[in-house]
Amino acid sequence: MEETKLKQAKLLTKCIIDSIDGFEFRWELFFKLWFRENGNPLFFLFKKNLSVTNTQYVELFSLLTKHSTSKYEVGKEPKLFFYSTEYIKITFSEVITSLLEDYNPNDTTKILFFSKHYIDIFSSSVVVDMFFGSCAVFLPNGIKTNLKKIVFDSGYIHSAGHSVFIRNINKAKKNDFLNSIDYYLETNLSTKEIPFVIYSHEDFSDYDKDSADLISRGIEQCKIFVEKMSLGSYRLSTIINEMQNSEEYKGRLLFPNPGNFIEQHLFHKEKTLWLISDRSISGGQIKNPGQNRYYICYEQSFVNDSPFFFFDENKPAWKSHTTLPHSLTAALLNTSRQFLGDGRICDPFGGVGTTWFEVKRMQLKNRVHCSDLSAATKILVSDNLYFFTMSVNELTQLVKDLQLCYPTKSLAGQYKFNFNTSNITLDPYTHAFSLIDRLRKEQKDEDQEFELSESFVSELLNLPLLTRFVFYIGLRAQLRFQGGYKRNSIKFEGAFEKSLDKIISQIEMFIKLKQEVEPFIKSTNSLSENSYIKFISKYSFSLTPVIIFKNMKALQEEIELEIFANTDARKLEKASNDLIICDPPYGFNTNEDNSKLSDLYSEFIDKAIASLRPKGQIIMCLPAESYTGRELPYCTRIDLITRQIIYSAHKQGRLAYKPALSFPLGSLSPPYYWESERALRRTILHFCIF
């Protein structure tokens, strides 16, 4: 056995021996020694919980595998297997208990022999505690992870760091909690004060309304009513007060005053201890939280601060509802990366370029090809790229210009509109509305997505960027409020103002982020060589993409080579792709003819399979259920599409398999799910083609 492996086997032997009480194996002690003290206990808080999607877990396990290395075998990617705590407890305990049948405390050769033979199993077994909106991961000894890359690359990880304390609320005790805090401080090398923050309703809920969309169905449900909760017979508020007044924690922990977190949390720190709460997962439907609640204390070391997630499926250059969110697109890309290597990524229904932006955000080395039948695709991607690379001054001016566009508000210097007259003065704003009026007249029956012709796109291209942005906002107002127009509950002016309010608030969030990052860039006088920029924000290091500070010209050249408009998704070259990721039209937000849609799906599936190289993958988003009562076309149904993919592969002498991944729950295997709260639930197929 190699010396490094022997060293690890001896450590395993010691952990087993130290976990023996008399002749009985104590799992809890072994877990503490092997996974906590000699391993790497991590905690991940998700932006969205299981009521929205299950892809956050699949993504996490994929990224952990992708960004982990072996401490003992340099340059080797370890194979990781993910198991629930209960499963590992039972299997490890049974094996080691049988090993102790004739155990002699004075002779450990039998245990060392066992450790040598099975060290690979123990060093690749990862323990996972899955919660409704978060996940604790206990890596065994010998595994190093690049936590920054895991957090940054992800679509659904909000923040991550060291796991400090996890207990069922009904079983949590004061001494256990304080002992965990003490152990953390003893092993923490930082000499700086670390903030201790409770994510409480009292300090956050009345003051974080601006972030409602970002935290809804996600970290919002992790808040605690600190003034009502207890650990055993001790009120939580009393325990925190005692900690705050204790000499033991002075100079080590920083306790902010209660009240409005915006006013009270004025620090900027490299890390923060958070106390949150989360629910178990239901034993039936994982989309529902379980009955058990848990206290969770973790060290926030890194937070994912990508501005693309501020906008998600609502980037400024917009033309329809049928866009995958950035968070989901990133998660699906990451899920594929274990098998992808540096292969070519193709999105044949590229829309506004979400897949392209995520590939560029992560700076993947893969070639990318994004196309769409729409003539507007390239200009939409270019306008979004221009927006995300704008400076703080340019963004601030954009907000000022947009604020002059409210049709029912009186502001100095404001352009005046009359939506009821045909005598429109073609200044940058009213020009945008004249274009929308033309689309209304030319496509009278369309209430889901306007078709933008080549001549129309050419006209758009010759307009100032500001006019185009107002046009995109007008499109949102026109298409997203159709129900309100039909029942006369809202007029276009009101719909436009709501849409304008939304985009301005998103841009203002983006400005704040850029203002935080720009001083760091100026002080270092260069951009990071990584895909992200790391800077100290309020609670920890924030990771934001380098791409938003890159030169627009170089990226525009990549658009010319990688984004293709007026391109039918069925025009795929044979054996040209390693991953096809797509969200085809499915009749929910379009007026597609069912027979034409059926032809599209059948022909596309054959062409997509043929275009995949051996071991290629196809990830396909499909509608599962409409929450509005709108009937979904038969040709988009998952059981039919699944059979079409399998049969098409067979017809071409190939095989279609679900990817073989190690998951602690079978319900995490594909097909995955994603749903919006009010519109629909998507099913996501994932096949490897051999």
C-alpha positions as CSV (number, residue, x, y, z in Angstrom):
1,M,0.0,0.0,0.0
2,E,1.2,3.5,-0.8
3,E,2.5,5.5,2.2
4,T,-0.2,8.1,1.9
5,K,-2.9,5.5,1.8
6,L,-1.4,3.7,4.7
7,K,-1.4,6.9,6.7
8,Q,-5.1,7.4,6.0
9,A,-5.8,3.8,6.9
10,K,-4.1,4.2,10.2
11,L,-6.2,7.4,10.9
12,L,-9.4,5.4,10.1
13,T,-8.2,2.6,12.5
14,K,-7.6,5.2,15.3
15,C,-11.1,6.7,14.7
16,I,-12.7,3.3,14.9
17,I,-10.7,2.3,18.1
18,D,-11.5,5.6,19.8
19,S,-15.2,5.0,19.0
20,I,-15.3,1.7,20.9
21,D,-16.8,1.9,24.4
22,G,-16.1,-1.4,26.1
23,F,-16.9,-3.7,23.2
24,E,-19.6,-1.5,21.7
25,F,-19.2,0.7,18.7
26,R,-20.5,4.2,19.2
27,W,-21.6,5.7,15.9
28,E,-22.0,9.3,17.2
29,L,-18.4,9.3,18.4
30,F,-17.1,7.9,15.1
31,F,-19.0,10.4,13.1
32,K,-17.5,13.2,15.2
33,L,-14.0,11.9,14.8
34,W,-14.0,10.8,11.1
35,F,-16.3,13.4,9.5
36,R,-16.2,16.5,11.8
37,E,-12.7,16.6,13.3
38,N,-10.7,14.8,10.6
39,G,-13.1,15.5,7.7
40,N,-14.8,18.7,6.4
41,P,-18.3,19.5,7.6
42,L,-19.9,22.0,5.2
43,F,-23.3,23.6,5.0
44,F,-25.1,25.0,1.9
45,L,-28.0,27.4,2.0
46,F,-30.1,27.3,-1.2
47,K,-31.8,30.3,-2.9
48,K,-34.9,28.2,-3.6
49,N,-36.3,25.3,-1.7
50,L,-37.9,22.0,-2.8
51,S,-41.3,23.6,-3.4
52,V,-39.6,25.2,-6.5
53,T,-37.1,22.5,-7.8
54,N,-35.0,19.5,-6.8
55,T,-32.1,20.5,-9.2
56,Q,-30.3,22.4,-6.4
57,Y,-29.3,19.1,-4.8
58,V,-28.3,17.4,-8.0
59,E,-26.3,20.5,-8.9
60,L,-24.6,20.5,-5.5
61,F,-23.5,16.9,-5.6
62,S,-22.2,17.4,-9.2
63,L,-20.2,20.5,-8.2
64,L,-18.8,18.8,-5.1
65,T,-17.5,16.0,-7.3
66,K,-16.2,18.4,-10.0
67,H,-14.4,20.7,-7.6
68,S,-13.0,18.2,-5.1
69,T,-9.5,16.6,-5.1
70,S,-7.7,14.0,-3.1
71,K,-5.3,15.2,-0.4
72,Y,-3.3,11.9,-0.7
73,E,-3.3,11.5,-4.5
74,V,-2.3,14.7,-6.2
75,G,-4.2,15.6,-9.3
76,K,-6.7,12.8,-9.0
77,E,-10.4,13.5,-9.0
78,P,-12.0,11.4,-6.2
79,K,-15.1,9.4,-6.8
80,L,-17.7,10.5,-4.3
81,F,-20.8,8.6,-3.1
82,F,-23.5,10.6,-1.3
83,Y,-25.5,8.9,1.4
84,S,-28.0,10.0,4.0
85,T,-26.8,10.0,7.6
86,E,-29.2,7.3,8.6
87,Y,-28.1,5.0,5.7
88,I,-24.4,5.4,6.6
89,K,-25.1,5.0,10.3
90,I,-26.7,1.6,9.7
91,T,-24.3,0.2,7.2
92,F,-21.1,1.4,8.9
93,S,-22.3,0.4,12.3
94,E,-23.3,-3.1,11.2
95,V,-20.0,-3.7,9.5
96,I,-17.8,-2.4,12.3
97,T,-20.0,-4.2,15.0
98,S,-19.4,-7.5,13.2
99,L,-15.7,-6.7,13.1
100,L,-15.7,-6.3,16.9
101,E,-17.1,-9.8,17.6
102,D,-13.8,-11.1,19.0
103,Y,-12.2,-7.7,19.5
104,N,-9.0,-7.6,21.6
105,P,-8.1,-4.0,22.8
106,N,-4.5,-5.1,23.0
107,D,-4.4,-6.3,19.4
108,T,-5.5,-3.8,16.7
109,T,-4.1,-5.6,13.7
110,K,-7.5,-6.9,12.7
111,I,-9.0,-3.4,12.6
112,L,-5.9,-2.1,10.7
113,F,-6.3,-5.0,8.2
114,F,-9.9,-4.0,7.7
115,S,-9.0,-0.3,7.3
116,K,-6.4,-1.0,4.7
117,H,-8.8,-3.0,2.6
118,Y,-11.8,-0.6,2.8
119,I,-10.2,2.8,3.2
120,D,-11.3,3.7,-0.4
121,I,-14.9,3.1,0.6
122,F,-14.7,5.1,3.8
123,S,-12.8,8.0,2.1
124,S,-15.3,8.3,-0.8
125,S,-18.5,8.1,1.3
126,V,-20.0,11.5,1.9
127,V,-22.7,11.9,4.5
128,V,-25.6,14.2,3.6
129,D,-28.3,15.8,5.8
130,M,-30.9,17.1,3.4
131,F,-33.3,19.8,4.5
132,F,-36.2,21.5,2.7
133,G,-34.1,24.6,1.8
134,S,-30.5,23.7,2.7
135,C,-28.0,20.8,2.9
136,A,-25.3,19.7,5.4
137,V,-22.5,17.8,3.7
138,F,-19.9,15.9,5.7
139,L,-16.8,15.1,3.6
140,P,-14.6,12.3,4.9
141,N,-10.9,12.6,5.6
142,G,-8.8,13.0,2.5
143,I,-11.1,15.2,0.4
144,K,-10.2,18.9,-0.5
145,T,-12.9,21.1,-2.0
146,N,-12.8,24.4,-3.8
147,L,-15.7,25.9,-1.9
148,K,-15.4,29.3,-3.8
149,K,-15.9,27.6,-7.2
150,I,-18.8,25.5,-5.9
151,V,-20.6,28.5,-4.7
152,F,-19.8,30.7,-7.6
153,D,-20.6,28.2,-10.4
154,S,-23.9,27.2,-8.8
155,G,-27.3,28.5,-9.9
156,Y,-29.0,27.8,-6.6
157,I,-26.5,28.0,-3.8
158,H,-27.0,31.2,-1.8
159,S,-24.1,30.8,0.6
160,A,-21.9,28.2,2.1
161,G,-19.3,27.5,4.8
162,H,-18.4,25.5,7.8
163,S,-21.2,23.5,9.6
164,V,-21.2,24.4,13.3
165,F,-24.4,23.1,14.9
166,I,-27.5,21.1,13.7
167,R,-30.2,19.8,16.0
168,N,-33.9,19.0,15.9
169,I,-35.6,22.0,17.7
170,N,-37.4,19.6,20.0
171,K,-34.1,18.0,21.1
172,A,-31.7,21.0,21.1
173,K,-30.1,21.8,24.4
174,K,-28.3,24.9,25.5
175,N,-25.0,23.2,26.5
176,D,-24.8,21.3,23.2
177,F,-25.2,24.6,21.3
178,L,-22.6,26.5,23.4
179,N,-20.2,23.6,23.2
180,S,-20.5,23.6,19.4
181,I,-19.8,27.4,19.3
182,D,-16.8,26.9,21.6
183,Y,-15.4,24.1,19.5
184,Y,-15.8,26.3,16.4
185,L,-14.0,29.2,18.0
186,E,-11.2,27.0,19.3
187,T,-10.5,25.6,15.8
188,N,-11.1,28.8,13.9
189,L,-7.8,30.5,13.1
190,S,-9.2,34.0,12.7
191,T,-8.2,36.5,15.3
192,K,-10.9,39.0,14.2
193,E,-14.4,39.3,15.7
194,I,-16.9,37.2,13.9
195,P,-20.5,38.5,13.8
196,F,-23.1,36.2,15.2
197,V,-26.4,36.9,13.5
198,I,-29.8,35.3,14.0
199,Y,-31.9,35.3,10.8
200,S,-35.0,36.4,12.7
201,H,-38.4,37.7,11.6
202,E,-38.1,40.4,14.1
203,D,-34.9,41.9,12.6
204,F,-35.4,41.1,8.9
205,S,-39.1,40.6,7.8
206,D,-40.2,44.2,7.9
207,Y,-37.0,45.5,6.3
208,D,-36.2,43.1,3.4
209,K,-39.3,43.8,1.2
210,D,-37.0,44.9,-1.7
211,S,-35.6,41.4,-1.8
212,A,-39.0,39.7,-1.7
213,D,-38.7,38.0,-5.1
214,L,-35.1,36.8,-4.3
215,I,-35.9,35.2,-0.9
216,S,-39.5,34.0,-1.5
217,R,-39.8,30.2,-1.5
218,G,-36.2,30.1,-0.4
219,I,-34.2,31.6,2.5
220,E,-37.3,33.4,3.7
221,Q,-38.6,30.2,5.2
222,C,-35.3,29.8,7.3
223,K,-36.1,32.8,9.5
224,I,-36.6,32.3,13.3
225,F,-39.0,34.0,15.7
226,V,-36.1,34.6,18.1
227,E,-38.3,36.1,20.8
228,K,-40.5,33.0,21.0
229,M,-38.0,30.2,20.5
230,S,-36.2,28.1,23.1
231,L,-33.4,25.5,23.5
232,G,-34.8,23.1,26.0
233,S,-36.0,25.0,29.0
234,Y,-34.0,28.2,28.1
235,R,-35.3,31.0,25.9
236,L,-33.1,31.6,22.9
237,S,-33.2,35.3,23.6
238,T,-31.9,34.7,27.1
239,I,-29.0,32.5,25.8
240,I,-28.0,35.1,23.3
241,N,-28.1,37.8,25.9
242,E,-25.8,35.7,28.2
243,M,-23.4,35.1,25.4
244,Q,-23.3,38.8,24.6
245,N,-22.4,39.6,28.2
246,S,-20.0,36.8,28.7
247,E,-16.2,37.6,28.9
248,E,-15.6,34.3,27.0
249,Y,-17.0,35.7,23.8
250,K,-15.7,39.3,24.0
251,G,-13.4,40.1,21.1
252,R,-14.3,36.8,19.5
253,L,-18.0,37.2,18.6
254,L,-19.8,40.4,17.5
255,F,-23.4,40.6,18.5
256,P,-25.3,43.3,16.5
257,N,-28.1,45.2,18.3
258,P,-31.6,43.9,17.6
259,G,-33.8,45.8,15.2
260,N,-33.7,46.8,11.5
261,F,-30.7,44.9,10.1
262,I,-30.1,47.6,7.5
263,E,-29.4,50.1,10.3
264,Q,-27.8,47.7,12.8
265,H,-25.5,45.5,10.6
266,L,-23.1,48.2,9.5
267,F,-20.0,45.9,9.5
268,H,-18.2,44.3,6.6
269,K,-16.7,41.0,7.6
270,E,-14.9,38.0,6.0
271,K,-17.3,35.6,7.7
272,T,-20.4,35.5,9.8
273,L,-22.0,32.9,12.1
274,W,-25.7,32.6,11.2
275,L,-28.4,30.9,13.2
276,I,-31.2,29.8,11.0
277,S,-34.0,27.2,11.0
278,D,-35.0,24.7,8.4
279,R,-37.6,21.9,7.9
280,S,-37.1,18.2,7.2
281,I,-38.1,16.8,3.9
282,S,-41.5,15.1,3.7
283,G,-41.5,11.3,3.6
284,G,-44.1,11.5,0.8
285,Q,-43.8,14.4,-1.7
286,I,-40.4,16.1,-1.4
287,K,-42.0,19.3,-2.7
288,N,-43.6,19.6,0.8
289,P,-41.7,20.3,4.0
290,G,-41.6,17.7,6.7
291,Q,-42.9,18.0,10.3
292,N,-39.5,18.3,12.0
293,R,-37.7,21.7,12.4
294,Y,-34.0,22.2,13.0
295,Y,-31.7,24.8,14.4
296,I,-28.8,25.3,12.1
297,C,-25.7,27.4,12.9
298,Y,-23.2,27.8,10.1
299,E,-20.3,29.9,9.1
300,Q,-21.1,31.9,6.0
301,S,-17.7,32.1,4.2
302,F,-18.9,32.8,0.6
303,V,-22.1,34.2,-0.9
304,N,-23.1,33.9,-4.6
305,D,-23.6,37.5,-5.8
306,S,-24.3,37.1,-9.5
307,P,-26.4,39.9,-10.9
308,F,-27.8,37.5,-13.5
309,F,-29.8,36.0,-10.7
310,F,-31.3,39.4,-9.8
311,F,-33.0,39.3,-13.2
312,D,-33.3,35.5,-13.7
313,E,-35.7,35.1,-16.7
314,N,-36.4,38.8,-16.9
315,K,-33.2,40.3,-18.4
316,P,-33.7,43.8,-19.8
317,A,-33.8,42.7,-23.4
318,W,-36.9,40.6,-23.4
319,K,-39.5,39.3,-25.9
320,S,-41.6,36.6,-24.2
321,H,-42.4,34.6,-21.1
322,T,-40.7,31.4,-22.4
323,T,-37.3,31.9,-20.9
324,L,-35.5,29.6,-18.5
325,P,-34.3,31.3,-15.3
326,H,-30.6,31.8,-15.0
327,S,-30.5,29.9,-11.8
328,L,-32.1,26.8,-13.3
329,T,-30.0,27.0,-16.5
330,A,-26.8,27.2,-14.4
331,A,-28.0,24.2,-12.3
332,L,-28.7,22.1,-15.4
333,L,-25.3,23.0,-16.9
334,N,-23.6,22.0,-13.7
335,T,-25.5,18.8,-13.5
336,S,-24.1,17.7,-16.9
337,R,-20.5,18.7,-16.1
338,Q,-19.4,15.3,-14.6
339,F,-19.7,13.7,-18.0
340,L,-19.2,16.7,-20.3
341,G,-15.5,17.5,-20.1
342,D,-14.6,20.2,-22.6
343,G,-17.2,19.1,-25.1
344,R,-19.5,21.4,-27.2
345,I,-22.7,22.8,-25.7
346,C,-25.6,23.6,-27.9
347,D,-28.9,25.4,-27.1
348,P,-31.0,25.2,-30.3
349,F,-33.8,27.3,-28.7
350,G,-31.4,30.0,-27.5
351,G,-33.9,32.8,-27.0
352,V,-32.3,35.7,-25.2
353,G,-29.1,33.8,-24.6
354,T,-29.4,32.5,-21.1
355,T,-27.3,29.4,-21.8
356,W,-24.7,31.5,-23.5
357,F,-24.5,33.9,-20.6
358,E,-24.1,31.2,-18.0
359,V,-21.3,29.5,-20.0
360,K,-19.5,32.8,-20.1
361,R,-20.2,33.6,-16.5
362,M,-18.6,30.4,-15.3
363,Q,-15.9,30.8,-18.0
364,L,-16.3,27.2,-19.1
365,K,-13.8,26.0,-21.6
366,N,-16.5,24.4,-23.7
367,R,-17.4,25.7,-27.1
368,V,-21.0,27.0,-27.2
369,H,-23.5,27.2,-30.1
370,C,-26.8,29.0,-29.4
371,S,-29.4,29.5,-32.1
372,D,-33.0,30.4,-32.4
373,L,-35.7,30.7,-35.1
374,S,-36.4,34.3,-34.1
375,A,-34.7,37.0,-36.1
376,A,-34.3,39.0,-32.9
377,T,-32.0,36.6,-31.0
378,K,-28.7,38.2,-31.8
379,I,-29.8,41.7,-31.0
380,L,-31.5,40.6,-27.7
381,V,-28.2,38.8,-26.6
382,S,-26.1,41.8,-27.6
383,D,-28.4,44.3,-25.8
384,N,-28.3,42.2,-22.6
385,L,-24.5,41.9,-22.9
386,Y,-24.3,45.7,-23.3
387,F,-26.5,46.2,-20.2
388,F,-24.5,43.9,-18.0
389,T,-21.2,45.5,-18.9
390,M,-22.4,49.0,-18.4
391,S,-20.5,51.1,-15.8
392,V,-22.1,52.5,-12.6
393,N,-22.3,55.9,-14.2
394,E,-24.0,54.5,-17.3
395,L,-26.5,52.5,-15.3
396,T,-27.3,55.5,-13.1
397,Q,-28.0,57.5,-16.2
398,L,-30.1,54.7,-17.6
399,V,-32.3,54.8,-14.4
400,K,-32.6,58.6,-14.7
401,D,-33.7,58.2,-18.3
402,L,-36.2,55.5,-17.6
403,Q,-37.7,57.5,-14.7
404,L,-38.7,60.1,-17.2
405,C,-40.8,57.5,-18.9
406,Y,-43.8,57.2,-16.4
407,P,-46.9,58.1,-18.4
408,T,-49.1,59.1,-15.4
409,K,-46.5,60.9,-13.3
410,S,-45.3,64.5,-13.6
411,L,-41.6,64.8,-13.4
412,A,-39.3,67.7,-14.5
413,G,-38.0,67.1,-18.0
414,Q,-40.4,64.2,-18.5
415,Y,-41.5,63.1,-21.9
416,K,-45.3,63.3,-22.3
417,F,-47.3,60.5,-23.8
418,N,-50.7,60.2,-25.2
419,F,-51.5,56.5,-25.7
420,N,-54.9,57.3,-27.3
421,T,-53.7,59.4,-30.2
422,S,-52.1,58.4,-33.5
423,N,-50.1,61.7,-33.6
424,I,-47.0,60.4,-31.9
425,T,-43.9,62.4,-31.8
426,L,-41.0,60.0,-32.5
427,D,-38.7,60.9,-29.6
428,P,-36.8,57.8,-28.2
429,Y,-39.7,56.9,-25.9
430,T,-42.8,57.4,-28.0
431,H,-41.0,55.7,-30.9
432,A,-40.8,52.5,-28.8
433,F,-44.6,52.7,-28.2
434,S,-45.3,53.2,-31.9
435,L,-43.5,49.9,-32.6
436,I,-45.6,48.1,-30.1
437,D,-48.8,49.6,-31.6
438,R,-47.7,48.4,-35.0
439,L,-47.2,44.8,-33.6
440,R,-50.7,45.0,-32.1
441,K,-52.2,45.9,-35.4
442,E,-50.2,43.4,-37.5
443,Q,-50.7,40.5,-35.1
444,K,-54.2,41.2,-33.6
445,D,-54.9,37.8,-32.3
446,E,-51.5,37.4,-30.6
447,D,-51.5,37.7,-26.8
448,Q,-48.5,35.5,-25.9
449,E,-45.5,36.4,-28.1
450,F,-45.1,38.7,-31.1
451,E,-43.1,37.5,-34.1
452,L,-40.4,40.0,-34.8
453,S,-39.6,39.9,-38.6
454,E,-36.2,40.5,-40.1
455,S,-37.3,44.0,-41.3
456,F,-38.6,44.8,-37.9
457,V,-35.4,43.7,-36.2
458,S,-33.4,45.8,-38.7
459,E,-35.4,48.8,-37.7
460,L,-34.8,48.0,-34.0
461,L,-31.1,47.7,-34.7
462,N,-31.0,51.3,-36.0
463,L,-32.6,52.8,-32.9
464,P,-30.8,54.1,-29.9
465,L,-30.3,51.5,-27.1
466,L,-32.4,53.5,-24.8
467,T,-35.4,53.3,-27.2
468,R,-34.9,49.5,-27.4
469,F,-34.9,49.1,-23.7
470,V,-38.2,51.1,-23.4
471,F,-39.6,48.9,-26.2
472,Y,-38.7,45.7,-24.3
473,I,-40.4,47.1,-21.2
474,G,-43.4,47.9,-23.3
475,L,-43.5,44.3,-24.6
476,R,-43.6,43.0,-21.0
477,A,-46.5,45.4,-20.3
478,Q,-48.3,44.3,-23.4
479,L,-47.9,40.5,-23.0
480,R,-47.9,40.0,-19.3
481,F,-51.1,41.8,-18.5
482,Q,-53.3,40.3,-21.1
483,G,-55.7,38.9,-18.5
484,G,-56.1,42.3,-16.9
485,Y,-56.7,44.0,-20.3
486,K,-59.5,41.5,-21.1
487,R,-61.3,42.0,-17.8
488,N,-60.6,45.8,-17.9
489,S,-58.8,45.7,-14.5
490,I,-55.8,47.5,-15.8
491,K,-54.8,49.8,-18.7
492,F,-51.6,49.7,-20.7
493,E,-50.3,52.8,-18.8
494,G,-50.6,51.0,-15.5
495,A,-49.1,47.8,-16.8
496,F,-46.2,49.8,-18.3
497,E,-45.6,51.5,-15.0
498,K,-45.6,48.2,-13.0
499,S,-43.1,46.8,-15.5
500,L,-41.0,49.9,-15.3
501,D,-41.0,49.9,-11.5
502,K,-39.7,46.3,-11.6
503,I,-36.9,46.9,-14.0
504,I,-35.7,50.0,-12.2
505,S,-35.6,48.3,-8.8
506,Q,-33.5,45.5,-10.4
507,I,-31.1,47.9,-12.0
508,E,-30.7,49.7,-8.7
509,M,-29.7,46.4,-7.1
510,F,-27.2,45.9,-9.9
511,I,-25.8,49.4,-9.3
512,K,-25.3,48.7,-5.6
513,L,-23.4,45.5,-6.4
514,K,-21.1,47.3,-9.0
515,Q,-20.5,50.1,-6.5
516,E,-19.3,47.5,-4.0
517,V,-17.0,45.8,-6.4
518,E,-15.5,48.7,-8.4
519,P,-13.3,50.0,-5.5
520,F,-11.8,46.5,-5.2
521,I,-11.0,46.4,-8.9
522,K,-9.4,49.9,-8.8
523,S,-7.3,49.0,-5.8
524,T,-5.9,45.8,-7.5
525,N,-5.8,47.6,-10.9
526,S,-6.8,44.4,-12.6
527,L,-9.5,41.9,-13.0
528,S,-9.3,38.5,-11.4
529,E,-7.8,35.6,-13.5
530,N,-10.7,33.5,-12.1
531,S,-14.2,33.6,-13.4
532,Y,-15.2,35.5,-10.3
533,I,-14.1,38.6,-8.3
534,K,-13.9,38.0,-4.5
535,F,-14.5,41.0,-2.3
536,I,-15.6,41.5,1.3
537,S,-19.3,42.4,1.6
538,K,-21.5,42.8,4.7
539,Y,-21.4,39.2,6.0
540,S,-18.7,37.4,4.1
541,F,-16.7,37.2,0.9
542,S,-19.0,37.8,-2.1
543,L,-18.3,36.2,-5.4
544,T,-19.5,38.1,-8.5
545,P,-18.7,37.3,-12.2
546,V,-15.8,38.9,-14.0
547,I,-17.8,39.1,-17.2
548,I,-19.8,42.1,-16.0
549,F,-16.5,44.1,-15.9
550,K,-15.1,42.8,-19.2
551,N,-14.6,44.6,-22.4
552,M,-17.8,44.6,-24.4
553,K,-16.0,44.5,-27.8
554,A,-14.3,41.1,-27.2
555,L,-17.5,39.5,-25.9
556,Q,-19.4,41.0,-28.9
557,E,-17.0,39.2,-31.2
558,E,-17.9,35.9,-29.4
559,I,-21.6,36.6,-30.0
560,E,-21.0,36.9,-33.7
561,L,-19.3,33.5,-33.7
562,E,-21.6,31.7,-31.3
563,I,-25.2,33.2,-31.5
564,F,-27.3,32.5,-34.6
565,A,-30.7,34.0,-35.5
566,N,-33.1,32.7,-38.1
567,T,-31.9,29.1,-37.4
568,D,-34.3,26.1,-37.3
569,A,-33.6,23.8,-34.3
570,R,-33.7,20.9,-36.7
571,K,-30.7,22.0,-38.6
572,L,-28.2,20.3,-36.4
573,E,-25.0,18.9,-37.8
574,K,-24.4,15.2,-37.2
575,A,-22.0,14.2,-34.4
576,S,-21.3,17.9,-33.6
577,N,-22.5,18.3,-30.0
578,D,-21.7,16.9,-26.5
579,L,-24.5,18.5,-24.7
580,I,-27.9,19.7,-25.9
581,I,-29.7,21.8,-23.3
582,C,-33.1,23.2,-24.4
583,D,-36.5,24.5,-23.6
584,P,-38.5,24.1,-26.8
585,P,-41.8,25.9,-27.4
586,Y,-44.7,23.9,-25.9
587,G,-47.8,25.9,-26.5
588,F,-48.1,27.4,-23.0
589,N,-47.0,30.9,-23.8
590,T,-47.4,30.7,-27.6
591,N,-50.2,30.1,-30.1
592,E,-48.3,27.3,-31.8
593,D,-50.4,25.0,-34.0
594,N,-50.4,21.6,-32.4
595,S,-49.7,19.7,-35.7
596,K,-46.7,21.9,-36.5
597,L,-45.5,21.6,-32.9
598,S,-45.8,17.8,-33.1
599,D,-43.7,17.8,-36.3
600,L,-41.1,20.0,-34.6
601,Y,-40.7,17.7,-31.6
602,S,-40.5,14.5,-33.6
603,E,-38.1,15.9,-36.1
604,F,-36.0,17.7,-33.5
605,I,-35.6,14.7,-31.3
606,D,-34.2,12.6,-34.3
607,K,-31.8,15.4,-35.3
608,A,-30.7,16.1,-31.7
609,I,-29.8,12.4,-31.1
610,A,-27.9,12.3,-34.4
611,S,-26.0,15.4,-33.5
612,L,-24.7,14.0,-30.2
613,R,-21.3,12.4,-30.1
614,P,-20.9,9.2,-28.1
615,K,-21.6,9.8,-24.4
616,G,-23.4,13.0,-25.3
617,Q,-26.2,14.3,-23.2
618,I,-29.6,15.9,-23.8
619,I,-31.4,17.9,-21.2
620,M,-34.9,18.9,-22.2
621,C,-37.4,21.0,-20.3
622,L,-41.0,20.2,-20.8
623,P,-44.3,21.3,-19.3
624,A,-45.8,19.0,-16.7
625,E,-48.8,20.9,-15.5
626,S,-50.5,24.2,-16.2
627,Y,-51.8,26.0,-13.0
628,T,-53.9,28.4,-15.1
629,G,-56.1,25.7,-16.7
630,R,-54.6,26.1,-20.1
631,E,-54.4,22.7,-21.9
632,L,-51.0,21.6,-22.9
633,P,-50.4,20.0,-26.3
634,Y,-50.2,16.2,-26.4
635,C,-46.9,16.3,-28.2
636,T,-45.1,17.9,-25.2
637,R,-46.0,15.2,-22.6
638,I,-43.1,13.6,-20.8
639,D,-44.1,10.0,-21.2
640,L,-44.4,10.5,-25.0
641,I,-41.2,12.5,-25.3
642,T,-39.3,9.9,-23.1
643,R,-40.4,7.1,-25.5
644,Q,-39.5,9.2,-28.5
645,I,-36.0,9.8,-27.2
646,I,-35.4,6.1,-26.4
647,Y,-36.9,4.9,-29.7
648,S,-35.0,7.5,-31.7
649,A,-31.7,6.4,-30.1
650,H,-32.6,2.7,-30.8
651,K,-33.5,3.5,-34.4
652,Q,-30.1,5.1,-34.9
653,G,-28.3,2.1,-33.3
654,R,-27.7,3.9,-30.1
655,L,-28.8,3.6,-26.4
656,A,-30.3,6.3,-24.1
657,Y,-29.6,6.0,-20.4
658,K,-30.3,8.1,-17.4
659,P,-27.0,9.4,-16.0
660,A,-25.6,7.1,-13.3
661,L,-25.2,9.4,-10.2
662,S,-25.0,8.7,-6.5
663,F,-27.9,10.3,-4.7
664,P,-29.1,9.9,-1.1
665,L,-32.7,10.0,-2.3
666,G,-34.2,8.3,-5.4
667,S,-36.4,11.3,-6.0
668,L,-33.4,13.3,-7.0
669,S,-32.8,11.2,-10.1
670,P,-34.1,12.5,-13.5
671,P,-36.6,13.6,-14.5
672,Y,-36.1,16.7,-12.3
673,Y,-38.8,19.3,-11.7
674,W,-39.1,23.1,-11.6
675,E,-42.2,25.2,-11.0
676,S,-43.3,28.7,-10.9
677,E,-45.8,29.7,-8.2
678,R,-48.6,30.8,-10.5
679,A,-48.1,29.5,-14.0
680,L,-46.7,26.0,-14.5
681,R,-44.6,23.1,-13.4
682,R,-41.8,21.9,-15.7
683,T,-40.4,18.4,-16.0
684,I,-36.7,18.1,-17.0
685,L,-35.5,15.1,-18.9
686,H,-31.8,14.1,-18.8
687,F,-30.4,11.3,-20.9
688,C,-26.9,10.2,-21.9
689,I,-26.7,8.8,-25.4
690,F,-24.2,6.0,-26.2
